[in-house]
Amino acid sequence: MARKLKVTQIKSTINRHKKQKRTMIALGIHKMHQTVEHNDTPQIRGMIRSVGHLVEVEEID
């Protein structure tokens, strides 16, 4: 069974670079305090790393 990551937006994307805004949309996050779950893959980890200052991540077993 693959591990999952719970990603929650904790800071706004206002006044952020377009690339960071597009990464948040690609993660499926459109609003503040919205939470989404993703499989733990290198691609998702890379996206989270680029917007790490805007999100909070929890590992789900």
Residue pairs with C-beta under 8 A, 6 or more apart in sequence:
2 39
2 40
3 39
3 40
3 59
3 60
3 61
4 37
4 38
4 39
4 40
4 59
4 60
5 37
5 38
5 39
5 40
5 44
5 48
5 57
5 58
5 59
5 60
6 35
6 36
6 37
6 57
6 58
6 59
6 60
7 27
7 29
7 35
7 36
7 37
7 38
7 48
7 55
7 56
7 57
8 33
8 34
8 35
8 55
8 56
8 57
8 58
9 24
9 29
9 31
9 32
9 33
9 34
9 54
9 55
10 32
10 33
10 54
10 55
10 56
11 53
11 54
11 55
12 32
12 54
13 20
13 21
13 24
13 54
16 54
19 50
20 50
20 51
20 54
23 47
23 50
23 51
24 30
24 51
24 54
24 55
26 47
27 36
27 38
27 44
27 47
27 48
27 51
27 55
28 36
28 38
29 36
29 55
37 60
38 44
40 59
48 55
48 57
